[in-house]
């Protein structure tokens, strides 16, 4: 059945409390699964132990009731479904602001966790505006994915390695001035900056091609 935008509500961590004063995560909470109840069925979420910052952040939001009665606002067939924010909802925004949390969580990307079907991840902005790949503290997605053949998996690996090479380049202190200038031009882009933006992007892409040749490539585990 084709997925449409669906409403969801969390049954919180085993009789968890919505009160802000009782939202501190305990060691017992870290051992609990989360039951995600939607209009299309129920999903049980189990968080990785080796992503402690993301795990604790997610559990905190669940205990605060931040995910109660929100929508999956972005649904892309054979890719993923995304949720996390109630848009244009005054009560939601008021509660979100009262938490006084950082808008992002440091990246906890590893070679062992990848976008397999059912994977849960934090949404994030692209590398050009978010070179450290920090995740949104509140928006999450669940991978729907599709079936890959060996050849299409190889194409995916090549795409990932190009992205990794580019990320290495823009985070290299040697290239800081080029990348900073590129970001500034791109942020305030107009017709006068178009040629400069293309030139700087071309420089970064060329450096990424060199990096791609010398770095250890990523490959999906068996």
C-alpha positions in Angstrom: 0.0 0.0 0.0 1.4 3.4 -0.9 2.3 5.4 2.1 0.7 8.8 2.6 1.4 11.4 5.2 0.5 9.7 8.4 -0.2 10.9 11.9 1.7 9.3 14.7 1.8 9.2 18.4 4.4 7.6 20.7 3.6 5.3 23.5 6.4 6.5 25.6 9.0 4.5 27.3 7.1 2.1 29.6 4.9 4.5 31.6 7.2 7.4 31.1 6.3 10.8 32.4 5.7 13.8 30.2 6.7 16.3 32.9 9.7 18.4 32.2 10.8 18.0 35.8 10.9 14.2 35.4 12.5 13.8 32.0 16.1 13.0 33.1 17.3 9.8 31.3 18.2 7.0 33.6 20.4 3.9 33.0 17.3 1.8 32.9 15.9 3.9 30.1 18.9 3.1 27.9 17.8 -0.6 28.0 14.3 0.0 26.8 12.8 -0.1 23.3 10.5 2.6 22.1 7.0 1.7 20.7 6.1 4.0 17.8 2.3 3.9 17.2 1.1 5.3 13.9 -2.2 5.2 12.0 -0.6 2.7 9.7 0.7 0.3 12.3 3.2 0.0 15.2 7.0 0.0 14.9 9.4 -0.9 17.7 12.6 1.2 17.8 15.8 -0.1 19.3 18.6 2.5 19.6 22.3 1.7 19.1 24.6 1.7 22.1 27.5 3.0 20.2 25.7 6.3 19.3 25.3 7.5 22.9 24.7 11.2 22.1 22.0 10.6 19.5 20.4 7.9 21.7 20.2 10.0 24.8 18.9 13.0 22.8 16.2 10.9 21.2 15.1 9.3 24.5 15.0 12.7 26.1 12.6 14.0 23.4 10.4 10.9 23.7 10.1 11.4 27.5 9.3 15.0 27.0 6.4 14.0 24.7 7.8 16.0 21.8 6.8 13.4 19.3 3.2 12.9 20.4 0.7 13.4 17.6 3.0 14.8 14.9 3.1 14.0 11.2 5.5 12.2 8.9 5.9 15.4 6.8 8.3 14.0 4.2 7.6 10.6 2.6 9.6 9.4 -0.4 8.8 6.0 -1.8 11.7 3.5 -1.8 13.8 6.0 0.2 12.6 7.0 3.6 9.9 8.6 5.8 10.8 11.7 7.9 9.2 13.2 11.0 10.0 15.2 14.1 8.4 18.6 14.1 4.9 19.9 14.3 4.9 22.9 11.9 3.0 26.0 12.8 2.0 24.6 16.1 2.3 27.2 18.9 2.2 24.8 21.8 4.8 22.5 20.1 7.2 25.4 19.5 6.7 26.8 23.0 7.6 23.4 24.5 10.5 22.9 22.1 11.9 26.3 23.0 11.5 25.7 26.7 13.8 22.7 26.5 16.7 25.0 25.6 18.5 22.3 23.6 21.1 22.7 20.9 19.6 22.5 17.4 22.1 19.8 16.4 23.8 16.7 17.8 27.4 15.9 16.9 27.8 13.3 14.2 28.1 9.7 15.3 28.6 8.2 11.8 30.3 4.8 11.8 31.3 2.3 9.0 29.2 -0.4 10.7 25.8 1.4 10.6 24.4 2.2 7.1 21.1 2.9 5.4 19.7 -0.6 5.4 15.9 -1.0 5.4 14.4 0.0 8.8 17.4 2.0 10.0 16.6 5.0 12.1 18.7 8.2 11.7 18.9 11.9 12.4 18.1 14.2 9.5 20.8 16.7 8.6 21.8 19.4 6.2 24.2 18.8 3.3 28.0 19.0 3.7 28.3 22.4 2.1 26.4 24.1 4.9 27.1 21.4 7.5 30.7 20.0 6.9 30.8 18.4 10.4 27.6 16.4 9.5 25.8 17.3 12.7 22.4 15.8 12.9 19.1 17.5 13.7 18.3 17.2 17.4 14.7 16.6 16.7 14.0 15.5 13.1 14.5 11.8 12.4 13.9 9.4 9.5 13.3 5.7 9.0 14.8 4.1 5.9 12.4 2.3 3.6 15.0 1.6 0.9 14.9 -0.8 -2.0 16.5 -4.0 -3.2 20.0 -3.6 -4.7 21.8 -5.8 -7.1 25.6 -6.2 -6.9 26.0 -3.7 -9.7 23.7 -1.0 -8.2 25.3 -1.5 -4.8 28.7 -0.8 -6.5 27.3 2.4 -7.9 26.0 3.4 -4.4 29.5 2.8 -3.0 31.1 5.0 -5.6 28.6 7.8 -4.8 29.4 7.4 -1.1 33.1 7.5 -1.6 32.8 10.7 -3.7 30.9 12.2 -0.9 33.5 11.1 1.7 36.3 12.4 -0.4 34.6 15.8 -0.7 33.9 15.9 3.0 37.6 15.2 3.8 38.6 18.1 1.5 36.2 20.7 3.0 37.3 19.7 6.6 41.0 19.8 5.8 42.5 23.0 7.4 44.6 23.4 4.2 41.5 24.1 2.2 39.7 26.2 4.9 40.1 29.6 3.0 38.7 28.1 -0.3 35.8 26.5 1.5 35.0 29.5 3.7 34.9 31.7 0.6 32.7 29.3 -1.2 30.3 29.2 1.7 30.1 33.0 1.9 29.5 33.4 -1.8 26.9 30.6 -1.8 25.1 32.0 1.2 24.8 35.4 -0.4 24.6 34.2 -4.0 23.4 36.5 -6.7 24.2 36.8 -10.5 27.4 38.7 -9.8 28.8 35.8 -7.7 27.7 33.0 -10.0 31.0 32.6 -11.8 33.1 32.9 -8.6 30.9 30.2 -6.9 31.4 27.8 -9.9 35.1 28.4 -9.9 35.5 27.7 -6.2 33.3 24.6 -6.4 35.3 23.3 -9.3 38.5 23.7 -7.1 36.9 21.7 -4.3 35.7 19.0 -6.7 39.2 18.7 -8.2 40.7 18.3 -4.8 38.1 15.7 -4.0 39.1 13.7 -7.0 42.7 13.6 -5.8 41.5 12.6 -2.3 39.4 9.9 -3.8 42.4 8.2 -5.4 44.4 8.2 -2.2 41.9 7.5 0.6 40.8 4.0 1.8 37.5 3.5 0.1 34.3 2.6 2.0 32.5 -0.6 1.1 29.3 -2.1 2.5 29.8 -5.0 5.0 28.6 -8.4 4.0 
